[in-house]
Amino acid sequence: MKLLQKLILLLMIAISVYGCSRSKSGSVQEEVAVHTYVKDFANVHLLVTPYGNLLIETGLSGNTEEILQWLREKGVAPENLKAVIVTHAHYDHAGGAKYLQQKFGVPIVAGAPDSSQLLLGENGKLCPTGFVASWMAKSSEGTKYPSVQVDVAVEKSLSLAEITAEPELPGMVYLLPGHTPGSIVVVINEMAFVGDLFRGSMIFKSAERHLFMCDLKDNDQDIRYLLEDIGKEVQTFFPSHFGPVTREALENM
Ligand SMILES: [Zn+2]
């Protein structure tokens, strides 16, 4: 992220009520505890379950050591993670994936259509949704991150039980392209981890359109599909930027 962009974002966050927490704990639902680490506006979610622990997103590559330290503080040894789920091939989601795979042998899960982009280790084409996004896209499209070979490529959907070989582990991973061709969401009990399908708000509790989305109508349909079909039991939605978002807030988006 360029210095000017960073300064503007920092200024915005300074006037919001959001900025003070670097990490925060989320909700506990049916034996799945969620902890979220926030750094550089990117969320990393740790799911602690009786059947093993999962990481959703890996943040920016420069923050990996801090994230590992946070995991250890939560009592989770990185080498014991059942899987690391990267919702899509962007630098602020996939930055630490290679390191976790290489150093700790943790399998990386991602959407099959994003596999080649992850192997390239570079943000692909972005579809800006407005003026600010257009300005940001210019500097973000070529952003690099450590290239990573995906271990489990999700074609359409896959259960977390299949991914981890833990038959009791609930939850599903679904391909929901739009932000990128291989974007995925994770639905587990009454929670959904949505990557950049939408974002939370810096200031309010609302759900907001992500800055980069290729087809807005398709994005709206995907959100409806999540609400009414694959995530009809979901009460809390965890985007990868800001949030979490309640079901009511998402319905009012
Ligand atoms: Zn993204």
py3Dmol code that shows the C-alpha trace and the ligand (Angstrom):
import py3Dmol

protein = """\
ATOM      1  CA  MET A   1       0.000   0.000   0.000  1.00  0.00           C
ATOM      2  CA  LYS A   2       1.384   3.374  -0.994  1.00  0.00           C
ATOM      3  CA  LEU A   3       2.236   5.841   1.774  1.00  0.00           C
ATOM      4  CA  LEU A   4      -0.371   8.417   0.721  1.00  0.00           C
ATOM      5  CA  GLN A   5      -3.131   5.810   0.608  1.00  0.00           C
ATOM      6  CA  LYS A   6      -2.089   4.567   4.000  1.00  0.00           C
ATOM      7  CA  LEU A   7      -2.113   8.045   5.501  1.00  0.00           C
ATOM      8  CA  ILE A   8      -5.608   8.743   4.172  1.00  0.00           C
ATOM      9  CA  LEU A   9      -6.910   5.458   5.512  1.00  0.00           C
ATOM     10  CA  LEU A  10      -5.260   6.122   8.871  1.00  0.00           C
ATOM     11  CA  LEU A  11      -6.904   9.541   9.030  1.00  0.00           C
ATOM     12  CA  MET A  12     -10.293   8.014   8.263  1.00  0.00           C
ATOM     13  CA  ILE A  13      -9.851   5.448  10.951  1.00  0.00           C
ATOM     14  CA  ALA A  14      -8.729   8.008  13.486  1.00  0.00           C
ATOM     15  CA  ILE A  15     -12.097   9.749  13.267  1.00  0.00           C
ATOM     16  CA  SER A  16     -14.015   6.533  13.539  1.00  0.00           C
ATOM     17  CA  VAL A  17     -14.833   4.520  16.603  1.00  0.00           C
ATOM     18  CA  TYR A  18     -13.196   1.499  15.091  1.00  0.00           C
ATOM     19  CA  GLY A  19      -9.532   2.203  15.267  1.00  0.00           C
ATOM     20  CA  CYS A  20      -8.403   1.380  18.761  1.00  0.00           C
ATOM     21  CA  SER A  21      -8.554  -2.412  18.711  1.00  0.00           C
ATOM     22  CA  ARG A  22      -5.728  -4.323  17.107  1.00  0.00           C
ATOM     23  CA  SER A  23      -7.273  -7.625  17.876  1.00  0.00           C
ATOM     24  CA  LYS A  24     -10.618  -8.577  19.238  1.00  0.00           C
ATOM     25  CA  SER A  25     -12.572 -11.616  20.251  1.00  0.00           C
ATOM     26  CA  GLY A  26     -15.770 -12.536  18.492  1.00  0.00           C
ATOM     27  CA  SER A  27     -18.636 -14.796  19.382  1.00  0.00           C
ATOM     28  CA  VAL A  28     -18.785 -18.373  20.550  1.00  0.00           C
ATOM     29  CA  GLN A  29     -21.402 -20.517  18.854  1.00  0.00           C
ATOM     30  CA  GLU A  30     -21.878 -24.224  19.333  1.00  0.00           C
ATOM     31  CA  GLU A  31     -18.343 -24.976  20.363  1.00  0.00           C
ATOM     32  CA  VAL A  32     -16.745 -22.855  17.662  1.00  0.00           C
ATOM     33  CA  ALA A  33     -14.927 -19.847  19.090  1.00  0.00           C
ATOM     34  CA  VAL A  34     -13.892 -17.053  16.746  1.00  0.00           C
ATOM     35  CA  HIS A  35     -10.985 -14.716  17.337  1.00  0.00           C
ATOM     36  CA  THR A  36     -10.136 -11.960  14.897  1.00  0.00           C
ATOM     37  CA  TYR A  37      -6.801 -10.254  14.427  1.00  0.00           C
ATOM     38  CA  VAL A  38      -6.900  -6.883  12.686  1.00  0.00           C
ATOM     39  CA  LYS A  39      -3.849  -5.270  11.133  1.00  0.00           C
ATOM     40  CA  ASP A  40      -3.598  -2.875   8.197  1.00  0.00           C
ATOM     41  CA  PHE A  41      -7.391  -3.079   7.787  1.00  0.00           C
ATOM     42  CA  ALA A  42      -7.195  -6.811   7.059  1.00  0.00           C
ATOM     43  CA  ASN A  43      -8.938  -9.350   9.311  1.00  0.00           C
ATOM     44  CA  VAL A  44      -7.501 -12.772  10.100  1.00  0.00           C
ATOM     45  CA  HIS A  45     -10.001 -15.130  11.735  1.00  0.00           C
ATOM     46  CA  LEU A  46      -9.033 -18.021  13.987  1.00  0.00           C
ATOM     47  CA  LEU A  47     -11.677 -20.705  14.519  1.00  0.00           C
ATOM     48  CA  VAL A  48     -11.123 -22.824  17.607  1.00  0.00           C
ATOM     49  CA  THR A  49     -13.208 -26.003  17.615  1.00  0.00           C
ATOM     50  CA  PRO A  50     -13.132 -29.305  19.519  1.00  0.00           C
ATOM     51  CA  TYR A  51     -12.080 -30.943  16.240  1.00  0.00           C
ATOM     52  CA  GLY A  52      -9.128 -28.708  15.538  1.00  0.00           C
ATOM     53  CA  ASN A  53      -8.376 -25.121  14.652  1.00  0.00           C
ATOM     54  CA  LEU A  54      -8.638 -23.287  11.362  1.00  0.00           C
ATOM     55  CA  LEU A  55      -7.280 -20.001  10.107  1.00  0.00           C
ATOM     56  CA  ILE A  56      -9.273 -17.939   7.608  1.00  0.00           C
ATOM     57  CA  GLU A  57      -7.058 -15.414   5.779  1.00  0.00           C
ATOM     58  CA  THR A  58      -3.378 -14.793   6.448  1.00  0.00           C
ATOM     59  CA  GLY A  59      -3.115 -10.997   6.252  1.00  0.00           C
ATOM     60  CA  LEU A  60      -0.266  -9.074   4.628  1.00  0.00           C
ATOM     61  CA  SER A  61       3.059 -10.869   4.292  1.00  0.00           C
ATOM     62  CA  GLY A  62       4.844  -8.318   6.486  1.00  0.00           C
ATOM     63  CA  ASN A  63       2.539  -9.112   9.400  1.00  0.00           C
ATOM     64  CA  THR A  64       3.082 -12.874   9.541  1.00  0.00           C
ATOM     65  CA  GLU A  65       5.328 -12.901  12.615  1.00  0.00           C
ATOM     66  CA  GLU A  66       2.795 -10.823  14.564  1.00  0.00           C
ATOM     67  CA  ILE A  67       0.004 -13.131  13.494  1.00  0.00           C
ATOM     68  CA  LEU A  68       1.989 -16.186  14.594  1.00  0.00           C
ATOM     69  CA  GLN A  69       2.608 -14.544  17.954  1.00  0.00           C
ATOM     70  CA  TRP A  70      -1.134 -13.841  18.278  1.00  0.00           C
ATOM     71  CA  LEU A  71      -1.922 -17.484  17.476  1.00  0.00           C
ATOM     72  CA  ARG A  72       0.450 -18.658  20.202  1.00  0.00           C
ATOM     73  CA  GLU A  73      -1.125 -16.222  22.666  1.00  0.00           C
ATOM     74  CA  LYS A  74      -4.449 -17.891  21.848  1.00  0.00           C
ATOM     75  CA  GLY A  75      -2.886 -21.255  22.692  1.00  0.00           C
ATOM     76  CA  VAL A  76      -2.683 -22.412  19.068  1.00  0.00           C
ATOM     77  CA  ALA A  77       0.570 -23.798  17.698  1.00  0.00           C
ATOM     78  CA  PRO A  78       0.718 -22.895  13.986  1.00  0.00           C
ATOM     79  CA  GLU A  79       1.844 -26.414  13.073  1.00  0.00           C
ATOM     80  CA  ASN A  80      -1.366 -27.780  14.597  1.00  0.00           C
ATOM     81  CA  LEU A  81      -3.718 -25.770  12.366  1.00  0.00           C
ATOM     82  CA  LYS A  82      -5.931 -28.164  10.411  1.00  0.00           C
ATOM     83  CA  ALA A  83      -6.020 -25.822   7.429  1.00  0.00           C
ATOM     84  CA  VAL A  84      -5.523 -22.250   6.305  1.00  0.00           C
ATOM     85  CA  ILE A  85      -8.363 -20.970   4.150  1.00  0.00           C
ATOM     86  CA  VAL A  86      -7.508 -18.083   1.829  1.00  0.00           C
ATOM     87  CA  THR A  87     -10.749 -16.569   0.530  1.00  0.00           C
ATOM     88  CA  HIS A  88      -9.089 -15.173  -2.600  1.00  0.00           C
ATOM     89  CA  ALA A  89      -5.840 -14.294  -4.333  1.00  0.00           C
ATOM     90  CA  HIS A  90      -5.166 -10.783  -2.999  1.00  0.00           C
ATOM     91  CA  TYR A  91      -2.109  -9.631  -1.069  1.00  0.00           C
ATOM     92  CA  ASP A  92      -4.026  -8.712   2.094  1.00  0.00           C
ATOM     93  CA  HIS A  93      -5.566 -12.193   2.343  1.00  0.00           C
ATOM     94  CA  ALA A  94      -2.859 -14.492   0.993  1.00  0.00           C
ATOM     95  CA  GLY A  95       0.258 -12.689   2.244  1.00  0.00           C
ATOM     96  CA  GLY A  96       1.227 -15.215   4.929  1.00  0.00           C
ATOM     97  CA  ALA A  97       0.008 -18.392   3.213  1.00  0.00           C
ATOM     98  CA  LYS A  98       3.322 -19.456   1.715  1.00  0.00           C
ATOM     99  CA  TYR A  99       5.139 -19.058   5.026  1.00  0.00           C
ATOM    100  CA  LEU A 100       2.532 -21.073   6.953  1.00  0.00           C
ATOM    101  CA  GLN A 101       2.656 -23.818   4.346  1.00  0.00           C
ATOM    102  CA  GLN A 102       6.424 -23.954   4.045  1.00  0.00           C
ATOM    103  CA  LYS A 103       7.415 -23.572   7.678  1.00  0.00           C
ATOM    104  CA  PHE A 104       4.596 -25.479   9.386  1.00  0.00           C
ATOM    105  CA  GLY A 105       3.277 -27.775   6.651  1.00  0.00           C
ATOM    106  CA  VAL A 106      -0.249 -26.400   6.983  1.00  0.00           C
ATOM    107  CA  PRO A 107      -2.466 -27.122   3.936  1.00  0.00           C
ATOM    108  CA  ILE A 108      -3.685 -24.073   2.014  1.00  0.00           C
ATOM    109  CA  VAL A 109      -7.307 -24.081   0.856  1.00  0.00           C
ATOM    110  CA  ALA A 110      -8.551 -21.689  -1.853  1.00  0.00           C
ATOM    111  CA  GLY A 111     -10.998 -21.477  -4.741  1.00  0.00           C
ATOM    112  CA  ALA A 112      -9.784 -23.443  -7.774  1.00  0.00           C
ATOM    113  CA  PRO A 113     -10.123 -20.496 -10.217  1.00  0.00           C
ATOM    114  CA  ASP A 114      -7.756 -18.419  -8.024  1.00  0.00           C
ATOM    115  CA  SER A 115      -5.038 -21.105  -7.895  1.00  0.00           C
ATOM    116  CA  SER A 116      -3.054 -19.759 -10.833  1.00  0.00           C
ATOM    117  CA  GLN A 117      -3.169 -16.211  -9.454  1.00  0.00           C
ATOM    118  CA  LEU A 118      -1.933 -17.463  -6.067  1.00  0.00           C
ATOM    119  CA  LEU A 119       0.882 -19.280  -7.834  1.00  0.00           C
ATOM    120  CA  LEU A 120       1.743 -16.034  -9.589  1.00  0.00           C
ATOM    121  CA  GLY A 121       1.761 -14.224  -6.242  1.00  0.00           C
ATOM    122  CA  GLU A 122       0.254 -11.047  -7.571  1.00  0.00           C
ATOM    123  CA  ASN A 123      -3.070  -9.223  -7.377  1.00  0.00           C
ATOM    124  CA  GLY A 124      -4.850  -9.657 -10.675  1.00  0.00           C
ATOM    125  CA  LYS A 125      -7.151  -7.236 -12.429  1.00  0.00           C
ATOM    126  CA  LEU A 126      -9.411  -5.273 -10.097  1.00  0.00           C
ATOM    127  CA  CYS A 127     -12.873  -3.959 -10.956  1.00  0.00           C
ATOM    128  CA  PRO A 128     -13.273  -0.615  -9.151  1.00  0.00           C
ATOM    129  CA  THR A 129     -16.795   0.340  -8.084  1.00  0.00           C
ATOM    130  CA  GLY A 130     -16.193   4.095  -7.755  1.00  0.00           C
ATOM    131  CA  PHE A 131     -13.774   6.993  -7.918  1.00  0.00           C
ATOM    132  CA  VAL A 132     -11.719   6.146  -4.820  1.00  0.00           C
ATOM    133  CA  ALA A 133     -11.525   2.515  -5.909  1.00  0.00           C
ATOM    134  CA  SER A 134     -10.330   3.522  -9.399  1.00  0.00           C
ATOM    135  CA  TRP A 135      -7.568   5.547  -7.852  1.00  0.00           C
ATOM    136  CA  MET A 136      -6.584   2.699  -5.513  1.00  0.00           C
ATOM    137  CA  ALA A 137      -6.759   0.056  -8.259  1.00  0.00           C
ATOM    138  CA  LYS A 138      -3.919   1.653 -10.208  1.00  0.00           C
ATOM    139  CA  SER A 139      -1.404   1.031  -7.459  1.00  0.00           C
ATOM    140  CA  SER A 140      -2.921  -2.232  -6.168  1.00  0.00           C
ATOM    141  CA  GLU A 141      -3.231  -4.325  -9.325  1.00  0.00           C
ATOM    142  CA  GLY A 142       0.433  -5.224  -9.487  1.00  0.00           C
ATOM    143  CA  THR A 143       0.937  -5.743  -5.757  1.00  0.00           C
ATOM    144  CA  LYS A 144       3.024  -8.849  -5.099  1.00  0.00           C
ATOM    145  CA  TYR A 145       2.896 -11.400  -2.298  1.00  0.00           C
ATOM    146  CA  PRO A 146       4.755 -14.696  -1.777  1.00  0.00           C
ATOM    147  CA  SER A 147       3.463 -17.092  -4.422  1.00  0.00           C
ATOM    148  CA  VAL A 148       1.836 -20.202  -3.054  1.00  0.00           C
ATOM    149  CA  GLN A 149       0.707 -23.551  -4.445  1.00  0.00           C
ATOM    150  CA  VAL A 150      -2.821 -24.371  -3.292  1.00  0.00           C
ATOM    151  CA  ASP A 151      -3.140 -27.767  -1.568  1.00  0.00           C
ATOM    152  CA  VAL A 152      -6.945 -28.019  -1.602  1.00  0.00           C
ATOM    153  CA  ALA A 153      -8.661 -26.272  -4.531  1.00  0.00           C
ATOM    154  CA  VAL A 154     -12.400 -25.832  -4.066  1.00  0.00           C
ATOM    155  CA  GLU A 155     -14.210 -26.315  -7.380  1.00  0.00           C
ATOM    156  CA  LYS A 156     -17.767 -25.599  -6.260  1.00  0.00           C
ATOM    157  CA  SER A 157     -18.186 -26.580  -2.627  1.00  0.00           C
ATOM    158  CA  LEU A 158     -16.393 -28.761  -0.112  1.00  0.00           C
ATOM    159  CA  SER A 159     -17.126 -29.639   3.513  1.00  0.00           C
ATOM    160  CA  LEU A 160     -14.657 -28.698   6.212  1.00  0.00           C
ATOM    161  CA  ALA A 161     -14.879 -32.349   7.309  1.00  0.00           C
ATOM    162  CA  GLU A 162     -13.518 -33.447   3.916  1.00  0.00           C
ATOM    163  CA  ILE A 163     -10.840 -30.766   3.891  1.00  0.00           C
ATOM    164  CA  THR A 164      -9.536 -31.589   7.350  1.00  0.00           C
ATOM    165  CA  ALA A 165     -10.390 -35.323   7.544  1.00  0.00           C
ATOM    166  CA  GLU A 166     -12.233 -34.509  10.785  1.00  0.00           C
ATOM    167  CA  PRO A 167     -15.684 -36.087  10.275  1.00  0.00           C
ATOM    168  CA  GLU A 168     -17.266 -34.226  13.192  1.00  0.00           C
ATOM    169  CA  LEU A 169     -16.178 -30.770  12.084  1.00  0.00           C
ATOM    170  CA  PRO A 170     -19.220 -28.862  10.798  1.00  0.00           C
ATOM    171  CA  GLY A 171     -19.174 -26.293   8.009  1.00  0.00           C
ATOM    172  CA  MET A 172     -18.847 -25.863   4.264  1.00  0.00           C
ATOM    173  CA  VAL A 173     -16.732 -23.881   1.844  1.00  0.00           C
ATOM    174  CA  TYR A 174     -18.527 -22.485  -1.227  1.00  0.00           C
ATOM    175  CA  LEU A 175     -17.206 -20.879  -4.374  1.00  0.00           C
ATOM    176  CA  LEU A 176     -18.836 -17.445  -4.829  1.00  0.00           C
ATOM    177  CA  PRO A 177     -16.898 -15.676  -7.595  1.00  0.00           C
ATOM    178  CA  GLY A 178     -17.244 -11.972  -8.286  1.00  0.00           C
ATOM    179  CA  HIS A 179     -14.603 -10.127  -6.326  1.00  0.00           C
ATOM    180  CA  THR A 180     -12.157 -12.562  -7.955  1.00  0.00           C
ATOM    181  CA  PRO A 181     -12.888 -15.613 -10.152  1.00  0.00           C
ATOM    182  CA  GLY A 182     -12.116 -17.984  -7.256  1.00  0.00           C
ATOM    183  CA  SER A 183     -13.500 -16.170  -4.209  1.00  0.00           C
ATOM    184  CA  ILE A 184     -14.863 -18.507  -1.530  1.00  0.00           C
ATOM    185  CA  VAL A 185     -16.962 -18.173   1.635  1.00  0.00           C
ATOM    186  CA  VAL A 186     -17.007 -20.427   4.698  1.00  0.00           C
ATOM    187  CA  VAL A 187     -20.289 -21.228   6.454  1.00  0.00           C
ATOM    188  CA  ILE A 188     -20.049 -22.865   9.862  1.00  0.00           C
ATOM    189  CA  ASN A 189     -23.005 -23.142  12.259  1.00  0.00           C
ATOM    190  CA  GLU A 190     -24.585 -19.673  12.476  1.00  0.00           C
ATOM    191  CA  MET A 191     -21.540 -17.865  11.138  1.00  0.00           C
ATOM    192  CA  ALA A 192     -20.228 -17.077   7.685  1.00  0.00           C
ATOM    193  CA  PHE A 193     -16.758 -15.844   6.733  1.00  0.00           C
ATOM    194  CA  VAL A 194     -17.264 -13.978   3.507  1.00  0.00           C
ATOM    195  CA  GLY A 195     -13.878 -12.632   2.441  1.00  0.00           C
ATOM    196  CA  ASP A 196     -14.533  -9.618   0.218  1.00  0.00           C
ATOM    197  CA  LEU A 197     -18.054 -10.573  -0.905  1.00  0.00           C
ATOM    198  CA  PHE A 198     -18.918  -7.371   0.967  1.00  0.00           C
ATOM    199  CA  ARG A 199     -17.202  -5.398   3.682  1.00  0.00           C
ATOM    200  CA  GLY A 200     -18.198  -4.040   7.065  1.00  0.00           C
ATOM    201  CA  SER A 201     -18.199  -0.342   7.890  1.00  0.00           C
ATOM    202  CA  MET A 202     -15.430   1.606   9.594  1.00  0.00           C
ATOM    203  CA  ILE A 203     -17.941   3.609  11.567  1.00  0.00           C
ATOM    204  CA  PHE A 204     -21.315   1.891  11.559  1.00  0.00           C
ATOM    205  CA  LYS A 205     -22.489  -1.705  11.888  1.00  0.00           C
ATOM    206  CA  SER A 206     -23.655  -1.827   8.285  1.00  0.00           C
ATOM    207  CA  ALA A 207     -22.636  -4.045   5.385  1.00  0.00           C
ATOM    208  CA  GLU A 208     -21.082  -2.152   2.476  1.00  0.00           C
ATOM    209  CA  ARG A 209     -20.229  -2.851  -1.137  1.00  0.00           C
ATOM    210  CA  HIS A 210     -16.585  -3.784  -1.540  1.00  0.00           C
ATOM    211  CA  LEU A 211     -14.398  -1.306  -3.444  1.00  0.00           C
ATOM    212  CA  PHE A 212     -13.650  -3.883  -6.139  1.00  0.00           C
ATOM    213  CA  MET A 213     -16.450  -5.918  -7.672  1.00  0.00           C
ATOM    214  CA  CYS A 214     -16.738  -6.909 -11.319  1.00  0.00           C
ATOM    215  CA  ASP A 215     -20.514  -7.353 -11.631  1.00  0.00           C
ATOM    216  CA  LEU A 216     -22.701  -5.529  -9.113  1.00  0.00           C
ATOM    217  CA  LYS A 217     -25.889  -7.362 -10.059  1.00  0.00           C
ATOM    218  CA  ASP A 218     -24.128 -10.696  -9.708  1.00  0.00           C
ATOM    219  CA  ASN A 219     -22.735  -9.543  -6.356  1.00  0.00           C
ATOM    220  CA  ASP A 220     -26.257  -8.739  -5.132  1.00  0.00           C
ATOM    221  CA  GLN A 221     -27.459 -12.163  -6.286  1.00  0.00           C
ATOM    222  CA  ASP A 222     -24.608 -13.883  -4.468  1.00  0.00           C
ATOM    223  CA  ILE A 223     -25.441 -12.037  -1.251  1.00  0.00           C
ATOM    224  CA  ARG A 224     -29.090 -13.115  -1.592  1.00  0.00           C
ATOM    225  CA  TYR A 225     -27.961 -16.680  -2.274  1.00  0.00           C
ATOM    226  CA  LEU A 226     -25.873 -16.571   0.890  1.00  0.00           C
ATOM    227  CA  LEU A 227     -28.738 -15.149   2.948  1.00  0.00           C
ATOM    228  CA  GLU A 228     -31.501 -17.371   1.584  1.00  0.00           C
ATOM    229  CA  ASP A 229     -29.794 -20.619   0.674  1.00  0.00           C
ATOM    230  CA  ILE A 230     -26.309 -21.661   1.767  1.00  0.00           C
ATOM    231  CA  GLY A 231     -26.324 -19.370   4.807  1.00  0.00           C
ATOM    232  CA  LYS A 232     -29.979 -19.269   5.770  1.00  0.00           C
ATOM    233  CA  GLU A 233     -29.127 -20.180   9.378  1.00  0.00           C
ATOM    234  CA  VAL A 234     -26.322 -17.614   9.598  1.00  0.00           C
ATOM    235  CA  GLN A 235     -26.757 -14.792  12.116  1.00  0.00           C
ATOM    236  CA  THR A 236     -23.270 -13.251  12.027  1.00  0.00           C
ATOM    237  CA  PHE A 237     -21.224 -12.502   8.923  1.00  0.00           C
ATOM    238  CA  PHE A 238     -17.481 -11.925   9.199  1.00  0.00           C
ATOM    239  CA  PRO A 239     -16.055  -9.920   6.289  1.00  0.00           C
ATOM    240  CA  SER A 240     -12.309  -9.640   5.837  1.00  0.00           C
ATOM    241  CA  HIS A 241     -12.431  -5.865   6.226  1.00  0.00           C
ATOM    242  CA  PHE A 242     -14.247  -4.378   9.234  1.00  0.00           C
ATOM    243  CA  GLY A 243     -17.379  -5.992  10.665  1.00  0.00           C
ATOM    244  CA  PRO A 244     -18.742  -8.334  11.886  1.00  0.00           C
ATOM    245  CA  VAL A 245     -22.161  -7.740  10.357  1.00  0.00           C
ATOM    246  CA  THR A 246     -25.509  -8.992  11.646  1.00  0.00           C
ATOM    247  CA  ARG A 247     -28.037 -10.741   9.447  1.00  0.00           C
ATOM    248  CA  GLU A 248     -30.352  -7.740   9.738  1.00  0.00           C
ATOM    249  CA  ALA A 249     -27.615  -5.359   8.601  1.00  0.00           C
ATOM    250  CA  LEU A 250     -26.837  -7.518   5.596  1.00  0.00           C
ATOM    251  CA  GLU A 251     -30.504  -7.765   4.662  1.00  0.00           C
ATOM    252  CA  ASN A 252     -30.615  -3.949   4.708  1.00  0.00           C
ATOM    253  CA  MET A 253     -27.506  -3.527   2.555  1.00  0.00           C
TER     254      MET A 253
END
"""
ligand_1 = """\
1
ZN
Zn -9.767 -8.618 -2.190
"""
view = py3Dmol.view(width=600, height=400)
view.addModel(protein, "pdb")
view.setStyle({"model": 0}, {"cartoon": {"style": "trace"}})
view.addModel(ligand_1, "xyz")
view.setStyle({"model": 1}, {"stick": {}})
view.zoomTo()
view.show()
